[in-house]
Amino acid sequence: MGDNDTVKAVKVPLLWVGLDDLPLLSSNQVLTQVDPDHVFLSFGTATPPVLMGDEEQVRDQAKRISYVPVKGITRLAISRRHLGELIEVLQRTAETFDAQGGE
């Protein structure tokens, strides 16, 4: 077989569809886990507990809190190779955000 017989990769553009149909959720907590094949990314939201009263009352209420629950939003599994790509995309996104003066 000659070089002309070799199957060559063809790049086809990707078109994202249905994004507007997905819920837009806010996350302020991320948990990562690893196994031999994947990295697991779990996203959730923690809401600070309501503490009311004067400074001493608030302090007493806070002492009685054993934990603040995190409500899970989604959990993703990604290969190590794709994790590297995600890190690069997030870094570029952060740089773009900073360049636009975002906070």
Gaussian input, Z-matrix of N, CA and C with variables (Angstrom, degrees):
# hf/3-21g

backbone

0 1
 N
 C     1     B1
 C     2     B2     1     A1
 N     3     B3     2     A2     1     D1
 C     4     B4     3     A3     2     D2
 C     5     B5     4     A4     3     D3
 N     6     B6     5     A5     4     D4
 C     7     B7     6     A6     5     D5
 C     8     B8     7     A7     6     D6
 N     9     B9     8     A8     7     D7
 C    10    B10     9     A9     8     D8
 C    11    B11    10    A10     9     D9
 N    12    B12    11    A11    10    D10
 C    13    B13    12    A12    11    D11
 C    14    B14    13    A13    12    D12
 N    15    B15    14    A14    13    D13
 C    16    B16    15    A15    14    D14
 C    17    B17    16    A16    15    D15
 N    18    B18    17    A17    16    D16
 C    19    B19    18    A18    17    D17
 C    20    B20    19    A19    18    D18
 N    21    B21    20    A20    19    D19
 C    22    B22    21    A21    20    D20
 C    23    B23    22    A22    21    D21
 N    24    B24    23    A23    22    D22
 C    25    B25    24    A24    23    D23
 C    26    B26    25    A25    24    D24
 N    27    B27    26    A26    25    D25
 C    28    B28    27    A27    26    D26
 C    29    B29    28    A28    27    D27
 N    30    B30    29    A29    28    D28
 C    31    B31    30    A30    29    D29
 C    32    B32    31    A31    30    D30
 N    33    B33    32    A32    31    D31
 C    34    B34    33    A33    32    D32
 C    35    B35    34    A34    33    D33
 N    36    B36    35    A35    34    D34
 C    37    B37    36    A36    35    D35
 C    38    B38    37    A37    36    D36
 N    39    B39    38    A38    37    D37
 C    40    B40    39    A39    38    D38
 C    41    B41    40    A40    39    D39
 N    42    B42    41    A41    40    D40
 C    43    B43    42    A42    41    D41
 C    44    B44    43    A43    42    D42
 N    45    B45    44    A44    43    D43
 C    46    B46    45    A45    44    D44
 C    47    B47    46    A46    45    D45
 N    48    B48    47    A47    46    D46
 C    49    B49    48    A48    47    D47
 C    50    B50    49    A49    48    D48
 N    51    B51    50    A50    49    D49
 C    52    B52    51    A51    50    D50
 C    53    B53    52    A52    51    D51
 N    54    B54    53    A53    52    D52
 C    55    B55    54    A54    53    D53
 C    56    B56    55    A55    54    D54
 N    57    B57    56    A56    55    D55
 C    58    B58    57    A57    56    D56
 C    59    B59    58    A58    57    D57
 N    60    B60    59    A59    58    D58
 C    61    B61    60    A60    59    D59
 C    62    B62    61    A61    60    D60
 N    63    B63    62    A62    61    D61
 C    64    B64    63    A63    62    D62
 C    65    B65    64    A64    63    D63
 N    66    B66    65    A65    64    D64
 C    67    B67    66    A66    65    D65
 C    68    B68    67    A67    66    D66
 N    69    B69    68    A68    67    D67
 C    70    B70    69    A69    68    D68
 C    71    B71    70    A70    69    D69
 N    72    B72    71    A71    70    D70
 C    73    B73    72    A72    71    D71
 C    74    B74    73    A73    72    D72
 N    75    B75    74    A74    73    D73
 C    76    B76    75    A75    74    D74
 C    77    B77    76    A76    75    D75
 N    78    B78    77    A77    76    D76
 C    79    B79    78    A78    77    D77
 C    80    B80    79    A79    78    D78
 N    81    B81    80    A80    79    D79
 C    82    B82    81    A81    80    D80
 C    83    B83    82    A82    81    D81
 N    84    B84    83    A83    82    D82
 C    85    B85    84    A84    83    D83
 C    86    B86    85    A85    84    D84
 N    87    B87    86    A86    85    D85
 C    88    B88    87    A87    86    D86
 C    89    B89    88    A88    87    D87
 N    90    B90    89    A89    88    D88
 C    91    B91    90    A90    89    D89
 C    92    B92    91    A91    90    D90
 N    93    B93    92    A92    91    D91
 C    94    B94    93    A93    92    D92
 C    95    B95    94    A94    93    D93
 N    96    B96    95    A95    94    D94
 C    97    B97    96    A96    95    D95
 C    98    B98    97    A97    96    D96
 N    99    B99    98    A98    97    D97
 C   100   B100    99    A99    98    D98
 C   101   B101   100   A100    99    D99
 N   102   B102   101   A101   100   D100
 C   103   B103   102   A102   101   D101
 C   104   B104   103   A103   102   D102
 N   105   B105   104   A104   103   D103
 C   106   B106   105   A105   104   D104
 C   107   B107   106   A106   105   D105
 N   108   B108   107   A107   106   D106
 C   109   B109   108   A108   107   D107
 C   110   B110   109   A109   108   D108
 N   111   B111   110   A110   109   D109
 C   112   B112   111   A111   110   D110
 C   113   B113   112   A112   111   D111
 N   114   B114   113   A113   112   D112
 C   115   B115   114   A114   113   D113
 C   116   B116   115   A115   114   D114
 N   117   B117   116   A116   115   D115
 C   118   B118   117   A117   116   D116
 C   119   B119   118   A118   117   D117
 N   120   B120   119   A119   118   D118
 C   121   B121   120   A120   119   D119
 C   122   B122   121   A121   120   D120
 N   123   B123   122   A122   121   D121
 C   124   B124   123   A123   122   D122
 C   125   B125   124   A124   123   D123
 N   126   B126   125   A125   124   D124
 C   127   B127   126   A126   125   D125
 C   128   B128   127   A127   126   D126
 N   129   B129   128   A128   127   D127
 C   130   B130   129   A129   128   D128
 C   131   B131   130   A130   129   D129
 N   132   B132   131   A131   130   D130
 C   133   B133   132   A132   131   D131
 C   134   B134   133   A133   132   D132
 N   135   B135   134   A134   133   D133
 C   136   B136   135   A135   134   D134
 C   137   B137   136   A136   135   D135
 N   138   B138   137   A137   136   D136
 C   139   B139   138   A138   137   D137
 C   140   B140   139   A139   138   D138
 N   141   B141   140   A140   139   D139
 C   142   B142   141   A141   140   D140
 C   143   B143   142   A142   141   D141
 N   144   B144   143   A143   142   D142
 C   145   B145   144   A144   143   D143
 C   146   B146   145   A145   144   D144
 N   147   B147   146   A146   145   D145
 C   148   B148   147   A147   146   D146
 C   149   B149   148   A148   147   D147
 N   150   B150   149   A149   148   D148
 C   151   B151   150   A150   149   D149
 C   152   B152   151   A151   150   D150
 N   153   B153   152   A152   151   D151
 C   154   B154   153   A153   152   D152
 C   155   B155   154   A154   153   D153
 N   156   B156   155   A155   154   D154
 C   157   B157   156   A156   155   D155
 C   158   B158   157   A157   156   D156
 N   159   B159   158   A158   157   D157
 C   160   B160   159   A159   158   D158
 C   161   B161   160   A160   159   D159
 N   162   B162   161   A161   160   D160
 C   163   B163   162   A162   161   D161
 C   164   B164   163   A163   162   D162
 N   165   B165   164   A164   163   D163
 C   166   B166   165   A165   164   D164
 C   167   B167   166   A166   165   D165
 N   168   B168   167   A167   166   D166
 C   169   B169   168   A168   167   D167
 C   170   B170   169   A169   168   D168
 N   171   B171   170   A170   169   D169
 C   172   B172   171   A171   170   D170
 C   173   B173   172   A172   171   D171
 N   174   B174   173   A173   172   D172
 C   175   B175   174   A174   173   D173
 C   176   B176   175   A175   174   D174
 N   177   B177   176   A176   175   D175
 C   178   B178   177   A177   176   D176
 C   179   B179   178   A178   177   D177
 N   180   B180   179   A179   178   D178
 C   181   B181   180   A180   179   D179
 C   182   B182   181   A181   180   D180
 N   183   B183   182   A182   181   D181
 C   184   B184   183   A183   182   D182
 C   185   B185   184   A184   183   D183
 N   186   B186   185   A185   184   D184
 C   187   B187   186   A186   185   D185
 C   188   B188   187   A187   186   D186
 N   189   B189   188   A188   187   D187
 C   190   B190   189   A189   188   D188
 C   191   B191   190   A190   189   D189
 N   192   B192   191   A191   190   D190
 C   193   B193   192   A192   191   D191
 C   194   B194   193   A193   192   D192
 N   195   B195   194   A194   193   D193
 C   196   B196   195   A195   194   D194
 C   197   B197   196   A196   195   D195
 N   198   B198   197   A197   196   D196
 C   199   B199   198   A198   197   D197
 C   200   B200   199   A199   198   D198
 N   201   B201   200   A200   199   D199
 C   202   B202   201   A201   200   D200
 C   203   B203   202   A202   201   D201
 N   204   B204   203   A203   202   D202
 C   205   B205   204   A204   203   D203
 C   206   B206   205   A205   204   D204
 N   207   B207   206   A206   205   D205
 C   208   B208   207   A207   206   D206
 C   209   B209   208   A208   207   D207
 N   210   B210   209   A209   208   D208
 C   211   B211   210   A210   209   D209
 C   212   B212   211   A211   210   D210
 N   213   B213   212   A212   211   D211
 C   214   B214   213   A213   212   D212
 C   215   B215   214   A214   213   D213
 N   216   B216   215   A215   214   D214
 C   217   B217   216   A216   215   D215
 C   218   B218   217   A217   216   D216
 N   219   B219   218   A218   217   D217
 C   220   B220   219   A219   218   D218
 C   221   B221   220   A220   219   D219
 N   222   B222   221   A221   220   D220
 C   223   B223   222   A222   221   D221
 C   224   B224   223   A223   222   D222
 N   225   B225   224   A224   223   D223
 C   226   B226   225   A225   224   D224
 C   227   B227   226   A226   225   D225
 N   228   B228   227   A227   226   D226
 C   229   B229   228   A228   227   D227
 C   230   B230   229   A229   228   D228
 N   231   B231   230   A230   229   D229
 C   232   B232   231   A231   230   D230
 C   233   B233   232   A232   231   D231
 N   234   B234   233   A233   232   D232
 C   235   B235   234   A234   233   D233
 C   236   B236   235   A235   234   D234
 N   237   B237   236   A236   235   D235
 C   238   B238   237   A237   236   D236
 C   239   B239   238   A238   237   D237
 N   240   B240   239   A239   238   D238
 C   241   B241   240   A240   239   D239
 C   242   B242   241   A241   240   D240
 N   243   B243   242   A242   241   D241
 C   244   B244   243   A243   242   D242
 C   245   B245   244   A244   243   D243
 N   246   B246   245   A245   244   D244
 C   247   B247   246   A246   245   D245
 C   248   B248   247   A247   246   D246
 N   249   B249   248   A248   247   D247
 C   250   B250   249   A249   248   D248
 C   251   B251   250   A250   249   D249
 N   252   B252   251   A251   250   D250
 C   253   B253   252   A252   251   D251
 C   254   B254   253   A253   252   D252
 N   255   B255   254   A254   253   D253
 C   256   B256   255   A255   254   D254
 C   257   B257   256   A256   255   D255
 N   258   B258   257   A257   256   D256
 C   259   B259   258   A258   257   D257
 C   260   B260   259   A259   258   D258
 N   261   B261   260   A260   259   D259
 C   262   B262   261   A261   260   D260
 C   263   B263   262   A262   261   D261
 N   264   B264   263   A263   262   D262
 C   265   B265   264   A264   263   D263
 C   266   B266   265   A265   264   D264
 N   267   B267   266   A266   265   D265
 C   268   B268   267   A267   266   D266
 C   269   B269   268   A268   267   D267
 N   270   B270   269   A269   268   D268
 C   271   B271   270   A270   269   D269
 C   272   B272   271   A271   270   D270
 N   273   B273   272   A272   271   D271
 C   274   B274   273   A273   272   D272
 C   275   B275   274   A274   273   D273
 N   276   B276   275   A275   274   D274
 C   277   B277   276   A276   275   D275
 C   278   B278   277   A277   276   D276
 N   279   B279   278   A278   277   D277
 C   280   B280   279   A279   278   D278
 C   281   B281   280   A280   279   D279
 N   282   B282   281   A281   280   D280
 C   283   B283   282   A282   281   D281
 C   284   B284   283   A283   282   D282
 N   285   B285   284   A284   283   D283
 C   286   B286   285   A285   284   D284
 C   287   B287   286   A286   285   D285
 N   288   B288   287   A287   286   D286
 C   289   B289   288   A288   287   D287
 C   290   B290   289   A289   288   D288
 N   291   B291   290   A290   289   D289
 C   292   B292   291   A291   290   D290
 C   293   B293   292   A292   291   D291
 N   294   B294   293   A293   292   D292
 C   295   B295   294   A294   293   D293
 C   296   B296   295   A295   294   D294
 N   297   B297   296   A296   295   D295
 C   298   B298   297   A297   296   D296
 C   299   B299   298   A298   297   D297
 N   300   B300   299   A299   298   D298
 C   301   B301   300   A300   299   D299
 C   302   B302   301   A301   300   D300
 N   303   B303   302   A302   301   D301
 C   304   B304   303   A303   302   D302
 C   305   B305   304   A304   303   D303
 N   306   B306   305   A305   304   D304
 C   307   B307   306   A306   305   D305
 C   308   B308   307   A307   306   D306

   B1=1.4434
   B2=1.5144
   B3=1.2889
   B4=1.4499
   B5=1.5192
   B6=1.3222
   B7=1.4607
   B8=1.5200
   B9=1.3215
   B10=1.4627
   B11=1.5162
   B12=1.3417
   B13=1.4553
   B14=1.5252
   B15=1.3180
   B16=1.4657
   B17=1.5241
   B18=1.3015
   B19=1.4623
   B20=1.5240
   B21=1.3238
   B22=1.4608
   B23=1.5221
   B24=1.3237
   B25=1.4617
   B26=1.5229
   B27=1.2976
   B28=1.4547
   B29=1.5196
   B30=1.3217
   B31=1.4604
   B32=1.5202
   B33=1.3124
   B34=1.4497
   B35=1.5274
   B36=1.3253
   B37=1.4665
   B38=1.5246
   B39=1.3295
   B40=1.4564
   B41=1.5232
   B42=1.3041
   B43=1.4549
   B44=1.5246
   B45=1.3170
   B46=1.4624
   B47=1.5211
   B48=1.3230
   B49=1.4651
   B50=1.5279
   B51=1.3064
   B52=1.4575
   B53=1.5205
   B54=1.3401
   B55=1.4617
   B56=1.5201
   B57=1.3240
   B58=1.4607
   B59=1.5288
   B60=1.3260
   B61=1.4561
   B62=1.5272
   B63=1.3373
   B64=1.4620
   B65=1.5219
   B66=1.3408
   B67=1.4670
   B68=1.5319
   B69=1.3152
   B70=1.4570
   B71=1.5201
   B72=1.3242
   B73=1.4551
   B74=1.5218
   B75=1.3104
   B76=1.4604
   B77=1.5241
   B78=1.3221
   B79=1.4618
   B80=1.5212
   B81=1.3304
   B82=1.4596
   B83=1.5296
   B84=1.3288
   B85=1.4583
   B86=1.5282
   B87=1.3350
   B88=1.4585
   B89=1.5180
   B90=1.3180
   B91=1.4572
   B92=1.5237
   B93=1.3238
   B94=1.4633
   B95=1.5163
   B96=1.3241
   B97=1.4600
   B98=1.5189
   B99=1.3182
   B100=1.4666
   B101=1.5193
   B102=1.3178
   B103=1.4611
   B104=1.5328
   B105=1.3080
   B106=1.4662
   B107=1.5315
   B108=1.3268
   B109=1.4632
   B110=1.5244
   B111=1.3281
   B112=1.4596
   B113=1.5261
   B114=1.3096
   B115=1.4516
   B116=1.5261
   B117=1.3155
   B118=1.4602
   B119=1.5252
   B120=1.3247
   B121=1.4548
   B122=1.5228
   B123=1.3275
   B124=1.4617
   B125=1.5182
   B126=1.3273
   B127=1.4600
   B128=1.5226
   B129=1.3231
   B130=1.4547
   B131=1.5107
   B132=1.3272
   B133=1.4554
   B134=1.5153
   B135=1.3270
   B136=1.4621
   B137=1.5253
   B138=1.3177
   B139=1.4573
   B140=1.5174
   B141=1.3149
   B142=1.4712
   B143=1.5231
   B144=1.3252
   B145=1.4645
   B146=1.5308
   B147=1.3309
   B148=1.4539
   B149=1.5250
   B150=1.3017
   B151=1.4635
   B152=1.5203
   B153=1.3509
   B154=1.4640
   B155=1.5169
   B156=1.3161
   B157=1.4515
   B158=1.5116
   B159=1.3401
   B160=1.4576
   B161=1.5304
   B162=1.3102
   B163=1.4747
   B164=1.5210
   B165=1.3180
   B166=1.4650
   B167=1.5260
   B168=1.3156
   B169=1.4551
   B170=1.5325
   B171=1.3141
   B172=1.4614
   B173=1.5290
   B174=1.3182
   B175=1.4625
   B176=1.5299
   B177=1.3254
   B178=1.4653
   B179=1.5355
   B180=1.3238
   B181=1.4633
   B182=1.5246
   B183=1.3157
   B184=1.4673
   B185=1.5323
   B186=1.3111
   B187=1.4696
   B188=1.5211
   B189=1.3255
   B190=1.4737
   B191=1.5301
   B192=1.3072
   B193=1.4643
   B194=1.5234
   B195=1.3326
   B196=1.4709
   B197=1.5310
   B198=1.3138
   B199=1.4611
   B200=1.5228
   B201=1.3049
   B202=1.4663
   B203=1.5246
   B204=1.3284
   B205=1.4637
   B206=1.5220
   B207=1.3161
   B208=1.4573
   B209=1.5241
   B210=1.3341
   B211=1.4589
   B212=1.5216
   B213=1.3226
   B214=1.4530
   B215=1.5127
   B216=1.3290
   B217=1.4612
   B218=1.5233
   B219=1.3410
   B220=1.4567
   B221=1.5154
   B222=1.3072
   B223=1.4594
   B224=1.5261
   B225=1.3181
   B226=1.4563
   B227=1.5183
   B228=1.3199
   B229=1.4611
   B230=1.5161
   B231=1.3367
   B232=1.4545
   B233=1.5274
   B234=1.3231
   B235=1.4647
   B236=1.5246
   B237=1.3075
   B238=1.4657
   B239=1.5275
   B240=1.3068
   B241=1.4616
   B242=1.5244
   B243=1.3092
   B244=1.4636
   B245=1.5274
   B246=1.3347
   B247=1.4572
   B248=1.5272
   B249=1.3288
   B250=1.4666
   B251=1.5159
   B252=1.3237
   B253=1.4685
   B254=1.5249
   B255=1.3377
   B256=1.4635
   B257=1.5268
   B258=1.3192
   B259=1.4643
   B260=1.5236
   B261=1.3239
   B262=1.4675
   B263=1.5238
   B264=1.3359
   B265=1.4668
   B266=1.5236
   B267=1.3185
   B268=1.4637
   B269=1.5247
   B270=1.3302
   B271=1.4623
   B272=1.5266
   B273=1.3343
   B274=1.4692
   B275=1.5285
   B276=1.3184
   B277=1.4607
   B278=1.5227
   B279=1.3241
   B280=1.4703
   B281=1.5263
   B282=1.3186
   B283=1.4694
   B284=1.5254
   B285=1.3286
   B286=1.4605
   B287=1.5275
   B288=1.2977
   B289=1.4651
   B290=1.5186
   B291=1.3420
   B292=1.4731
   B293=1.5222
   B294=1.3371
   B295=1.4666
   B296=1.5277
   B297=1.3286
   B298=1.4664
   B299=1.5271
   B300=1.3317
   B301=1.4596
   B302=1.5089
   B303=1.3290
   B304=1.4646
   B305=1.5100
   B306=1.3106
   B307=1.4682
   B308=1.4859
   A1=110.13
   A2=116.70
   A3=120.68
   A4=110.67
   A5=115.57
   A6=120.89
   A7=112.22
   A8=117.32
   A9=120.30
   A10=112.30
   A11=116.92
   A12=120.83
   A13=112.34
   A14=117.05
   A15=121.34
   A16=109.63
   A17=115.12
   A18=120.02
   A19=107.69
   A20=115.82
   A21=120.60
   A22=109.15
   A23=114.93
   A24=120.51
   A25=109.52
   A26=115.51
   A27=121.97
   A28=106.91
   A29=116.15
   A30=119.98
   A31=109.17
   A32=114.97
   A33=121.98
   A34=106.68
   A35=118.00
   A36=119.25
   A37=111.46
   A38=114.99
   A39=121.54
   A40=108.67
   A41=116.84
   A42=121.98
   A43=107.69
   A44=116.13
   A45=120.74
   A46=108.89
   A47=116.67
   A48=121.38
   A49=109.27
   A50=116.43
   A51=121.19
   A52=115.66
   A53=118.64
   A54=119.47
   A55=112.14
   A56=117.10
   A57=120.23
   A58=112.03
   A59=117.64
   A60=121.13
   A61=112.38
   A62=116.99
   A63=121.05
   A64=110.77
   A65=117.32
   A66=118.56
   A67=110.06
   A68=116.30
   A69=122.34
   A70=107.24
   A71=116.60
   A72=122.45
   A73=110.34
   A74=116.31
   A75=121.75
   A76=109.33
   A77=115.60
   A78=121.32
   A79=109.37
   A80=116.35
   A81=120.25
   A82=111.91
   A83=116.03
   A84=121.33
   A85=109.49
   A86=116.10
   A87=121.35
   A88=108.50
   A89=116.07
   A90=123.07
   A91=107.51
   A92=116.97
   A93=120.07
   A94=109.52
   A95=115.27
   A96=123.18
   A97=107.79
   A98=116.59
   A99=120.07
   A100=110.66
   A101=114.95
   A102=122.37
   A103=105.70
   A104=119.25
   A105=119.48
   A106=114.91
   A107=118.38
   A108=120.83
   A109=115.12
   A110=117.61
   A111=119.96
   A112=111.89
   A113=113.50
   A114=122.31
   A115=105.64
   A116=116.27
   A117=121.22
   A118=107.96
   A119=116.03
   A120=122.84
   A121=107.68
   A122=116.04
   A123=120.94
   A124=108.16
   A125=115.89
   A126=121.87
   A127=109.14
   A128=116.11
   A129=120.54
   A130=110.93
   A131=114.46
   A132=121.77
   A133=109.28
   A134=114.96
   A135=121.30
   A136=107.37
   A137=115.65
   A138=121.11
   A139=108.48
   A140=117.68
   A141=118.94
   A142=110.61
   A143=116.37
   A144=118.82
   A145=110.72
   A146=115.14
   A147=120.50
   A148=108.05
   A149=115.78
   A150=122.29
   A151=107.09
   A152=116.02
   A153=119.26
   A154=110.30
   A155=114.56
   A156=120.95
   A157=111.54
   A158=114.70
   A159=118.04
   A160=109.28
   A161=115.82
   A162=120.72
   A163=112.07
   A164=117.79
   A165=121.28
   A166=111.60
   A167=117.85
   A168=121.79
   A169=110.84
   A170=116.05
   A171=120.26
   A172=109.77
   A173=117.22
   A174=121.22
   A175=110.71
   A176=118.03
   A177=121.95
   A178=110.97
   A179=116.27
   A180=119.88
   A181=110.37
   A182=116.51
   A183=120.76
   A184=111.14
   A185=117.95
   A186=121.21
   A187=111.96
   A188=116.91
   A189=121.14
   A190=112.65
   A191=117.80
   A192=120.78
   A193=108.86
   A194=116.14
   A195=119.63
   A196=111.88
   A197=117.96
   A198=121.59
   A199=109.44
   A200=115.72
   A201=122.52
   A202=105.80
   A203=118.49
   A204=120.03
   A205=112.47
   A206=115.29
   A207=122.12
   A208=106.42
   A209=116.34
   A210=120.68
   A211=108.40
   A212=116.54
   A213=121.12
   A214=111.91
   A215=115.60
   A216=121.99
   A217=109.98
   A218=115.60
   A219=119.85
   A220=109.48
   A221=115.21
   A222=122.53
   A223=107.56
   A224=115.75
   A225=121.50
   A226=110.10
   A227=116.64
   A228=122.49
   A229=107.13
   A230=116.06
   A231=120.23
   A232=108.58
   A233=116.12
   A234=119.62
   A235=109.68
   A236=117.19
   A237=121.07
   A238=110.58
   A239=117.42
   A240=120.74
   A241=111.03
   A242=116.09
   A243=119.30
   A244=111.73
   A245=117.51
   A246=120.24
   A247=109.72
   A248=117.18
   A249=120.81
   A250=111.59
   A251=116.98
   A252=121.08
   A253=110.53
   A254=116.70
   A255=120.72
   A256=110.48
   A257=117.19
   A258=121.04
   A259=110.40
   A260=117.38
   A261=121.00
   A262=111.33
   A263=117.16
   A264=120.91
   A265=110.44
   A266=117.52
   A267=120.51
   A268=111.33
   A269=117.52
   A270=120.75
   A271=110.75
   A272=116.63
   A273=120.03
   A274=110.70
   A275=116.91
   A276=121.30
   A277=110.69
   A278=117.63
   A279=121.41
   A280=110.52
   A281=117.13
   A282=121.15
   A283=110.93
   A284=117.06
   A285=121.13
   A286=110.14
   A287=116.75
   A288=122.27
   A289=110.49
   A290=116.23
   A291=121.13
   A292=111.07
   A293=117.32
   A294=121.47
   A295=111.21
   A296=116.84
   A297=121.05
   A298=111.68
   A299=115.90
   A300=119.76
   A301=113.76
   A302=117.91
   A303=120.84
   A304=112.40
   A305=114.85
   A306=120.92
   A307=110.72
   D1=135.47
   D2=177.88
   D3=-92.68
   D4=174.70
   D5=-179.88
   D6=-59.08
   D7=-31.57
   D8=-179.06
   D9=-68.31
   D10=-18.48
   D11=-179.59
   D12=-87.15
   D13=-12.15
   D14=-177.58
   D15=-72.14
   D16=135.04
   D17=176.17
   D18=-73.97
   D19=128.27
   D20=-179.56
   D21=-107.51
   D22=146.74
   D23=178.98
   D24=-66.86
   D25=139.99
   D26=177.62
   D27=-116.99
   D28=130.20
   D29=177.94
   D30=-90.36
   D31=127.06
   D32=177.86
   D33=-119.96
   D34=129.56
   D35=-178.64
   D36=-64.46
   D37=148.45
   D38=175.74
   D39=-94.48
   D40=142.06
   D41=177.31
   D42=-123.82
   D43=115.57
   D44=179.07
   D45=-75.53
   D46=126.85
   D47=178.61
   D48=-127.09
   D49=148.53
   D50=174.40
   D51=81.99
   D52=5.01
   D53=-179.47
   D54=-61.04
   D55=-37.87
   D56=-179.04
   D57=-68.12
   D58=-15.79
   D59=179.51
   D60=-86.47
   D61=-12.15
   D62=-179.13
   D63=-85.37
   D64=146.81
   D65=176.74
   D66=-69.51
   D67=146.78
   D68=175.75
   D69=-101.22
   D70=111.06
   D71=-174.75
   D72=-114.06
   D73=147.43
   D74=179.80
   D75=-101.96
   D76=134.73
   D77=-179.75
   D78=-125.37
   D79=136.43
   D80=173.94
   D81=-123.68
   D82=8.67
   D83=178.49
   D84=-137.47
   D85=138.58
   D86=177.20
   D87=-134.37
   D88=134.74
   D89=177.21
   D90=-121.33
   D91=132.10
   D92=178.30
   D93=-117.45
   D94=144.13
   D95=176.19
   D96=-140.21
   D97=153.75
   D98=179.67
   D99=-130.80
   D100=149.35
   D101=167.81
   D102=-134.38
   D103=-179.89
   D104=-175.93
   D105=-59.97
   D106=-24.59
   D107=-174.28
   D108=-109.70
   D109=-23.28
   D110=-171.02
   D111=-142.31
   D112=161.23
   D113=166.31
   D114=-110.27
   D115=132.09
   D116=-179.93
   D117=-104.42
   D118=127.43
   D119=178.75
   D120=-114.46
   D121=116.30
   D122=178.40
   D123=-110.78
   D124=129.75
   D125=-178.80
   D126=-114.40
   D127=140.85
   D128=179.77
   D129=-154.26
   D130=179.84
   D131=179.27
   D132=-130.08
   D133=129.70
   D134=173.64
   D135=-110.24
   D136=131.79
   D137=178.58
   D138=-110.09
   D139=126.83
   D140=179.84
   D141=-60.08
   D142=141.53
   D143=178.50
   D144=-68.69
   D145=153.11
   D146=177.68
   D147=-82.02
   D148=120.37
   D149=177.29
   D150=-120.40
   D151=127.02
   D152=-174.16
   D153=-129.17
   D154=154.94
   D155=177.20
   D156=116.79
   D157=-167.59
   D158=178.12
   D159=-77.76
   D160=178.57
   D161=-173.65
   D162=-57.06
   D163=-41.62
   D164=-179.86
   D165=-67.50
   D166=-41.38
   D167=178.65
   D168=-64.10
   D169=-42.76
   D170=178.57
   D171=-62.54
   D172=-43.75
   D173=179.06
   D174=-61.45
   D175=-43.12
   D176=179.03
   D177=-63.53
   D178=-42.28
   D179=178.40
   D180=-63.23
   D181=-42.74
   D182=-179.05
   D183=-63.54
   D184=-35.93
   D185=179.72
   D186=-64.36
   D187=-27.60
   D188=-178.15
   D189=-84.27
   D190=-6.25
   D191=-179.56
   D192=-83.21
   D193=119.38
   D194=-179.77
   D195=-88.70
   D196=-23.90
   D197=176.79
   D198=-166.65
   D199=162.02
   D200=172.69
   D201=-112.87
   D202=120.29
   D203=-178.14
   D204=-69.37
   D205=146.36
   D206=173.38
   D207=-111.36
   D208=120.74
   D209=178.54
   D210=-85.11
   D211=118.48
   D212=179.93
   D213=-66.52
   D214=138.63
   D215=178.35
   D216=-106.23
   D217=-50.49
   D218=179.83
   D219=-158.67
   D220=161.14
   D221=177.85
   D222=-135.37
   D223=128.63
   D224=-177.34
   D225=-121.27
   D226=145.14
   D227=172.46
   D228=-114.32
   D229=132.80
   D230=-177.17
   D231=-139.23
   D232=143.16
   D233=178.70
   D234=-71.23
   D235=160.25
   D236=179.36
   D237=-61.00
   D238=-39.36
   D239=179.07
   D240=-61.78
   D241=-45.77
   D242=179.66
   D243=-71.68
   D244=-25.80
   D245=175.29
   D246=-61.36
   D247=-42.14
   D248=177.18
   D249=-59.68
   D250=-41.40
   D251=177.89
   D252=-65.37
   D253=-40.49
   D254=178.73
   D255=-63.05
   D256=-42.28
   D257=178.72
   D258=-60.10
   D259=-43.67
   D260=178.81
   D261=-62.91
   D262=-44.27
   D263=179.70
   D264=-63.91
   D265=-42.62
   D266=179.49
   D267=-65.45
   D268=-38.25
   D269=178.01
   D270=-63.54
   D271=-45.54
   D272=177.89
   D273=-62.83
   D274=-39.49
   D275=179.10
   D276=-64.34
   D277=-42.18
   D278=178.05
   D279=-63.04
   D280=-41.18
   D281=178.81
   D282=-64.45
   D283=-41.41
   D284=177.82
   D285=-64.41
   D286=-43.99
   D287=178.93
   D288=-59.45
   D289=-48.28
   D290=-179.74
   D291=-63.29
   D292=-39.41
   D293=-179.59
   D294=-64.79
   D295=-26.41
   D296=179.53
   D297=-87.66
   D298=0.49
   D299=177.79
   D300=79.38
   D301=22.99
   D302=179.75
   D303=-74.28
   D304=161.17
   D305=176.29
   D306=-122.75

